[in-house]
């Protein structure tokens, strides 16, 4: 885990969320809220753009929000001078006096940063597992709602039915949200609809809300009953006394119930969907990216569109699920017929694991052009906003076209991100998300992408859900590439080229090239444990390109220098205790026998034919001639953790080998092979649950030397790119010696 907070100078404690994007965004929010006003008594039916332009005359606006019912608005200015200007004298709009107050300040600015009580336990459990699959299992065991949690929610519904039984029998209680769609955490709120099916009329909602508030305030089963009548969907907030479960009781319509059914069905179509949804949902909750303006439902629809837009889609466009029944079921002008029959959905050929889908989702969020496109889960694609302006829409949106032609409100397209509801087609699920909110969201996504490429796979999830990010957010924000989601994403480095120059003393280039290929195969097979298939055309001429097809499933390029340095320091301790010179010894790990060649690593023999891996000039006499007196095995008090054998080196070492012994980070190829074998033996190598590397390695000749081209075939993104970073220097360092000895 991260060893220190990224922002300790501001006094952030260890139990607070202090990742850099969170810190920067929340600092900005606190600053502009200090310059904010709360405005009521607005003229009826006033347009949002008019209100925004009206307050712009007082100063530059940083953030603006107008309630759906038009009863109030929030305006945050960039500077305090604008705030003082608007508060200095009475303000009227359309000859109506506005009530303007300075926004209340949060008495506990760090409250939103407090981490869940179980967060430390979660990170501790994840750090003990070596694969993403095992970590995901621990994640679900600790956080996902279990049967006892659902029993508590059912008890809440029963108590509500009993408390409200005096009301008309036409009203029904129907839970919806995460408790129904299967994405609930242990601490999730319970959402309940109480009203008539399919919907409740406007005047009835106000009366019903007042009656329900009075009844529940008197009932001993519930506490903290608080009505919220002015929300877009009026609700009553309450807490169930026996279970401590927080509830939101709504009255408008059953649209939330229909949405929950749809999401629950989607999670049954592929076993990877539910883990992906829940991990992203928790990540967003942890960093306060979802809540008042960016709902969890909007986030799930964004994920749904991502899974629809992959090169090999996992989810179909939701229009495929539209029922063809003659009798359509409508709620508030919108058709809600969906056929939840899994046989209508084609099986997917996509086999990417959850961790890879997670990485690609964050990539999509960073690269997608949300400014010009609308996310449409119904169509399973991005639709340019111009099509909505000109009403040039697919036939599946006939409900929307008909709704607008009747003079109703069109979908709001001027928000930072526009996600169209797949049922209520004129609703932008993120219409209240400001550009600052969404910028923070993209900052977090960019950091998540950095983590996936810079960290070993077993640290991806712990780092993602950590309370500290050491990676700074992107500085050049405008340098993000514009790339709609439906364009297949490619790895950051799908192709890498390395050049190996001819040695000065080499005369026969063909023989040198063959030696280079053998050395390259040795690196891939022995150091990285990668299966290599040498493809050669029978009709090819001598000197033709050599193509290696590579497939691997182990992570052996991470942590090598750290492990070597530990053992190198122990060797220095031995030298001091035994009064030997550093030039006289080398380190060989006990048990470091070559697993594939079966030859003695202490003898320094190569699996390619008994030659010494460091060149023909370093052939040792035989194992018998290395007398026991020349081996120094660690005894007390030198024995620390691992056994290290010191072997007296021959006097014919080359200058390069002498340098390798004097520098801990420059090692011979045989020492690298021994280190790999020791990593495998001591389980420092992290095995993957499936092949993670599929790439080709092509060796070509040119006038200056050889060119090694490494191309991704079908590797998982985060593994292939981190492997390329390792190979870039490693291959050149260990192949420039070919033919020079």
N, C-alpha and C positions, 0 to 999 in steps of 0.2 A: 504494500500500500504506500500511499504518499507519506513521506516522513514529516512534512511540515505544511502548515496552511499557506495558501497563496497570498493571503492578505492579512497577515498577522499584525501589520502596523496600525490597523484600525481597531484593534481590540477584539477581533472575532475569536470566540472561544471554540474549543474542540468539538462541542456538541451543536455547532451551527453550520449551516450550509454556506460555505465561503468559496465556492468555485468562482473563477474569474468572471465568466459571463453573468452569473447570478449577482455577484457583487457589483459589477458595473451597472447592470440594469436597475437593481434595487436602489443604488445610490442616485441614479438619474431620476427614478420615480419619486423618491423622497424629496429631491431638489425641486421638481416641478410641482409636486403637491403642496409644497410650502407657498407656491405662487398660484394656488387654485381657488376657484369660486364655485359655489353651489347656487344655482339659479332656479327659482320657481315662479309661479303665476305667469307662465308663458301664454301667448295668444293661442287659441285652439286651432288645430290643423296647420300649424306653422311648419314650413319645410325645413329639413335639417340643414340644407346648404345655406338657406337664408340666415339661420341662427349662427352658423359658423362664420359667415361673412360679416354679420353684424358685430360679433365680438372681436373679429380680426382688426377692427378699426382702433381698438385699445392697445394692441400690441401683438407680437408674434405668438401664435398658439402652438404649444407643444403637444397637447393631447385634448381631445374633445369627445364627449359622449352625450347623446340625446336619448332619453328613455323612449321606449317604443310607444308608450301611451302619451308622450308629449308633456307630462306633468313636471318634469325637471330636466336640467342638463348640468353637466360638469365641464368646466373649462379650466385647463391648466396652462399658464403662460410660462415662457422661457425665463422671464426676468421679473423681479419684484416691482420694478417701476411700472410695468403694465398693470400689475395687481392693484397698486395704489391708485392708478389712474381710474380704473373702473369702479373703485370703492369710494372715490372722492366726492361724487355727486349722484343724484337720482338718475336712473336709466329707464327709458321707456321704449317699448317696441309696439308699433301699430297703436300708439296712444294708450298703451296699457303699461302701468308702472310695474317693473320687475322687482322681485324680492331677491336681493343678491347678498350672500354671506360668504365670508372666508371659510374655506374648507377646514374641517377639524383635523388636528394633527394626531398622528398615532402616538400614544403615550409609551408604547413599547415597540420601537422600530425593529428590534431583533426578534419579535415574536414570530414573524413569517419565516425566519431562518431556522427556527428550532427543528431539530431532526426528530423523527419518530423514535419512541423509546426502544424499539426493536432494531434500529438501524445498525448499531454496533454489533449486535448478535448476528445479524445477517451477513455483514462483511467478514466476521470471524468464521462463519460456516462456509462461505464461498472460498475463502483463502485456503481451506483444508482440502479442496477438491481440485483435481488436475485436468478435468475436461469440462467443457461447457455443458454437456448433457447432465453430468453429476451436479454441477452448480445450479442448473435450472430445476432439478428435482428438489434440492435444498430450498431454493427460492419458494417453490410451491408449498412445501411442507410448512414453512414458517409463516407465509403471508396469505396464502389463498384461503378463502372461507371454507370451512369443513361442515360436516353434517350437523354438529352442535350449533354452529352459527346460523345455519338455515332453520333449525328448529326454533331458535330464538326469534328469527324474523317471522316465522309462522305464528308464534305466540303473540307477537305484536299485532298481526292482522286479526287474530281472534279477539283480542282485547278491544281493538278499534271497532270491529263489528258489534260487539256487545255495547260499547259506549255510544254508538250512533244508531242503535236499533230503533229508536223512537222516530227517526226520519223516514221518509217515504221508502217503500220497498223497491222503488224504481232505481234507487241509488245503490251502486255496487262498489265493493272494495277490490281493486286489482293491483297487485304489486307489479312494478316494471323496473327498468334500469339494470344495474349489475347483478342484483339479486335474482333476476330472471334470465338474463343472457349468459350467465355462467362466468362472468369476469369480475366477481366480487372479491374484495380483500376482507380480512377479518374486521377491519375498522371502517368498512364502507357504510355510508348512509343507506337507509331504506326509502325508496321512492314508491309512493302509493297513489293511485288514481281513485277518487271517490266522486261518483257522479253518474249521469245517465249515459247509456250507450246509444249512438256512437259519440255524442258530444252534448255539452250543456250550454244553453244560451247565455248571452252576456248578462242580462238582469238576474237570471237565476244564480250565476256564479257569486255575485256580491251577497245575495241573501243567504246562499248556502254557506259561504265562507264565515259569515257572522254567526250563523246557527252552530256550525261545527266548532268554532272557537269557544263559544259559551259552554257547549256540552263537554268538550275536552278539558276546559279549565276547571270544571267541577269534578272530573273523574279522578280518583286516587291513583289510577294506573299510569297517568301521564303528568309530566312536569315541564316547565319552561315552554309553555304553549305561546307561540308568537305568530300572529297573522302578518302576511306580507301581501297586501291587496294590490299594490301598484306595480308589481312585476309583470313582465310580458305574459307569463302564466302565473296567475295568483296562487299562492300556496299558504299553508299553515305549517310552521316549523314546530316540532315537539320532540320530547325525549321520553322513551319508555322507561319507567322507573325501575322495574325489575331487572331488565337486561342491559340498561344503559344505552340502548340502540337509538341513534338519532334518526328522525323521520321527516320527510317532506311530503305533505299531503296536498295534491293538486286536484283541480276541479274542471278544467277547461274541456279536454277531450282525451280520447284514448290513443292519440298519436304516439305517445311514449310507449304504450303497450305494444303497438304494431312495430315500432322500431326495435324493441327488445326481442320480439319474436324473430325478426329478420337477422339480427346479429347472432342470436343463439343458433339459428340454422347455419349461418356462414361458418361458425366455429366447428361445426360437425363435418364439413366438407373435406378437411385435411387436418391431420393431427398436429401440424406445425403452427396453425393459425392461432389457437388459443394461447400457447406460450409466447408467441410474438406479440399479440395484443396486450397481454398482461405485463410483460417486461417493459414495453414502451409506455404503457399507461402508468406504471409505477415510476419509471424514470421521469416522466413529465410531472407527476405529482411531487416527486422528491425535489425538483428544481422549480416548483411553483409556476410551471408553464401552462397548466390547465387550471381552471377554476371559474372565475366570474365571467370572463369573456371568451376563452377558448375551452369549450366543454369537452368532456371525455367522449361524448358521442361524435363530435366533430373530428376528434383525433382518430377514432375507430374508422370513420368514413375515409379519412385520409390514408390510413393503412390499407383499407379495402381497395381503394383506387390504385395504390402501389402494387398490391398483389395481382390486380387485373392487368397492369401495364407492363409486367415483366416480359422478357423475350419469350419465355415459356410460362404463360399465365397460370397462377394457382387458383384464382377465383374468376368466374365469368362476369361479364357485365350484368348488372342486376335486372336489366330489361329481359334477359333470358328467363328469369324467374317469374316474370309477369304472367298472371293467369289469363287464360283465354275464355274464362267462364262468361256465359251470356249475360248473367246478372252481375254487374259490378258493385262492389262495396265501396262506398265513398264516405270520407270523413272530412268535413269542411272543404268541399269541392275537389278533394283529391282521392284518386283511386288507390286503394290499399290492397288489392288482390295480388297476392304472391303465392306461387305454387311451391310449397316446401317439400318437394319430392326430389330426393337426391339423384334419382335415375335420369333426370333431365340435364344434369351437369356432367360434361365429359371429364373423364379422369385426366389429371395433369401428368405431363412427362417431366415436370420440374422436380429435381431431387436435391436442391440446395438445402443444407441444414439451417436451423433457426439462426445460428450465429452469423451465417453469411447473409441471410435475408435481413437481419438487423443492420448489418453494415451497409447493405445496398439501400435500405430505407433512408438512413441518414444521408447517404450520398445524394439520393433523389431530392431530399428536402433542401440541400445546399444548392443544387444545380438547376432546379426547376424554375421556369419563368412564371411565377405566380402573378406578376404584375399584368400580364396580358392574357392569361389563360384561366378558365374556370375548371375546378376539379369536379368531375361528374361521375360518381359511382354508378349511376343509372346506365350511362353509356360505356363505362369502363375506360375512359380516356379523358384527355384534356380538351376542352372546347374553347376556341378563341372567343374573347369577349365581343368581338365584332359580330359574330353570328347571333348573339343575344340582342345586340343593338338593332340589327337588321331583320331579326326574327327568322333567320335562315337556320332552322333547327331540325334535328332528325324527327322522323315520324313518331318515335316513341315519346316525344314531348308534346303530343297533341293536347294533353290536359293543360300544359303551361300556356300554349299558344291560345287556346280557347279562353283560359282564365284572364289573360292579359287583354284579349280582344273585347272582353266584357267590361273593360275600363278599370280593372283591378291593378294593384301595384305590381311592378316588375321586380325581378330579383335585384338586390343591391349589389352593384359591381365595383364600387369605389373603395372597398376595404383592402387592407394589405394582402389578404389571401381570401379567396372566394371558393367555398365548398358548397356545392348544391345538395340540398337534402334529396335523397332518392324518392321520397314520397311527396312531401310538400315542396313542389318544384320551384316555387317562387321564394323559397327561404334560403338565404345564405347563412349557413351555420356559423360562420365566423365574421358576420357583418360588423360586430363591435370590437374586433381585434384591431388595435391601432398599429401603425407602422413600427412603433417602438416595441410593442409586445412581440410582434412577429420577428423583428430584428433580433431580439433576445433569443427567440426560439431557434432561429437559424444559427446564431452564435453557438448555442449548445449542440446543435446538430454537427456543426463544423468541428467542434472539439471531440465529439463522439467519433467522427471519421478519423481524426488524428489518433485517437486512442486505438482504434482498430488496426491502424497501420504501424504504429510505433511500439505497441505492446505485444508480448507473446500471447497466443490464443487463450491460455488459461487465466490470464489477467484481464481479458477484455471486459467481462461482466463485472468483476469486482471494481475495476477502475470506473466503469460507466456509472455504477451505482454508488460511487464513493462520495464523500462530502467535500473532497478537495480535488481540484484539477490543477495539475502543474503546467498544463499546456495553455499558452495565451490564446485568446480569441483572435480571429483573423484581422489583420490590420487593414489591408487593402480590400475593403468590402465590395467595391465596385469591380474587383477582378474576378468575382465569382462567374463561372461560365453559365451562360443561358442554355438550358437543355431541357425541353419538355419531358415529362415522365415517360411518355411512350417511346422515346428514343432509347434503345438499349444502352445501358452504362457499360463502360469498359474499365478494367483496372487502371490505376494511376500509371503503372509502368508495365504494359503488356508485352513490351519488347525491350531488350537490352543488348547492346553491342559492346564487346571488349576487344581491344587490339593487343596482340602479343608480337613484338618486333623480332626479327631474325637476330640470333646471337652473332657477335662479331666474328667468331671463329668457325661458324658453320658453313660448310661448303655444299653438302647434299641436302637440299631443301626438303625433298620428299621424305627422307628418313627423319628429318627434324619434325616434320608435320605428324608423322606416325607416332613419334615419341610424345608429341604434344597431346594427341588424341588419347594415348594410353594414360598419360598423366591426368588428363581431364576425367577420364573414366574412373581412375583411382580415387580422385577427389569426391566424385559423386557417389561411388559405391562404398568406399571405406570410411570417408569422413562424414558423409551425410546419410548413409544407408539408403540410397535411392536406387531402385531397380532401373537398369539401363539396358535398352535394346538397341544394338548397333545395326541400323538399316543401311544396306549397301546394294546398289543396283549391279546385277551381274554383268551388264554390258557397259558399265562405267569404266572410263579410262583411268590409269594411274594419276593421282593428283586431284581426282574429282572431290567434290565436297563430301564431307563425312557428316552424317546425320544421326544423332542420338535421341531416341525416344525415352523420356524419363518419367517415372511414376514413384511417388514416395508417400509415406504416411507417418513419418516421425519428425518432430521438431528438434533438430540437433544443432542449429546455428545460433541459438540463444544462450547467453550466459557463459560462453566458452572462456572469455578473457577473465571473468570474475573467478571461475573455478581454477583456472591456471594460476592466477596470481596468488590464490590461497596456498596452492601447493608450492609455488615458487618461493614464497616467503618461508615455508617450512624447510625447503632445501637450504636456504641461506642460514637458518638456525643450525642445521646439521653441519654445514661448512665451518661455522665458528666453533662449534663444540669439538669437532674432530680435527681441527687445524689443517684443513685441506684448502687448496686454492680453487676458486670457482672454475678456472679453465680446465681442471683435471676431472670434473665430474659432469654427469648429466642426470636428469630425472627420468625414471621409467616407472610407471604405475604398476604396482603389484596386481596380478590378475589381468593385465592388459593384453592378453594373448589375442591375436587377430581372430575374430569369430568366424570369418569367412574363409580364411586361408589356412587356419589351423597351425600357423608357424609361430615360433617363439618371438614375441615382441621385444624381449630383452636381448635377443640376438640381433635385432634390427633388420630381420630379413623381410623381403617384399613378397607379397602373394603373387606377383607377376612372374616369378621364375627364380626365387631364392635370392635375388639381388637385394642389396641394401637399399632402403627407400630413399636414402640421401645420396645415392650415386655409387657407381662402381668403385670409386676410390676409397669408400668406407667399408669394404667387406671385412667382416670380423673373421677371425680364424675359425672358431667353432665354439659351441656352448661349453664344451668340456674345458677349454682353455681359459674361460672366465672363472677363475678359481673362487672358492668361497671366501678367501681372504680379501678379494677385491670387491666383494659385495658388503655393503654396510647396511644392515636392516635396523630400523629404528628401535632403540631400546629405551627404557626409562632413564632419565626424565624427558628424552627427546620425543617419545611417541605421543603424538597429539590425538588425531582422530583417524586419519588414513595411514596405511602402511606405504612407505616410500622406499624404494631400493636405489642405492647409489652405485653406479657401475663406472669403473675407471675407463675413461675414454681413450681411444687410440691416439697416437701422436700425429696422424695424417689428416687431421681435420682441416677442411677448407675455411677460408676467411668468412664465408657466409655462415658456416656452422658455428664458428666461434662467436659471431655476432648474435646468433640465435640463442646461445647460452647466456649471453650478457644482457639480453633484453627480454623481459617477461612476455611481451606481446608479439615478438617475432620468433616463431617456432618452426622447426622443420616439419616436413609432411609426415614423417613417421611419428613424431611427437603429437601431431594433430590426430592421427589415427589412434594412437594409444589413448589420447584424451577422450575421443569418441567412444571407444570401447569401455573406458572407465565410467563415462556418463551413462551408458546403457546399463552397465553392471550395477551402478549405484542409483539407478532410476532417476537421474537428472534429466534424461531424455523424456520428453512428453509425447506419448503415443496418441494418435488421433483415432477416432472411432471409425473412420473411413478414409480412403485415399484423399489426401488434401492437395497433392501436387501432381499436375499433369502438364508437362512442358517439353519442348524440343530444344535441342542444343546442336547447332549447325556450325561446323568448322570449315572455313573457306580460306583460300590462299590469295594473297595479292602481292604487289611488288615490294611491300615493306615488311611483310610477315604474315601472320595468321589473324583471321577475324573470327571471333566466337560470337555467334548470334543466338541469344536465348529468347525463345518466344513462348508465351503462355498458350496452352491448348485449352485446358478447362480446369484450372486451379481455382481454389477458393481465394478470393481477392487478398485478404489480409495476410495469408501465408505466402503467396507468390511474391508480393511486393517486399515483404521483410526478408525473404530469401535472396531476392535480387540485391538488396542493400548489403547483405553479407558477402555475396559472391563477387561483387564489383571489385573489391580489393583483394579478396582471398585468391581468386583464380589467377590474377595477374602476378601476385607475389610468388605463387608456387609453380607457375609455368614458365616464368622468364629464365629459370635455371636450365630448362631443357636444352640439351645439346652443348652446354657450356662447361661441362665437367670433364 
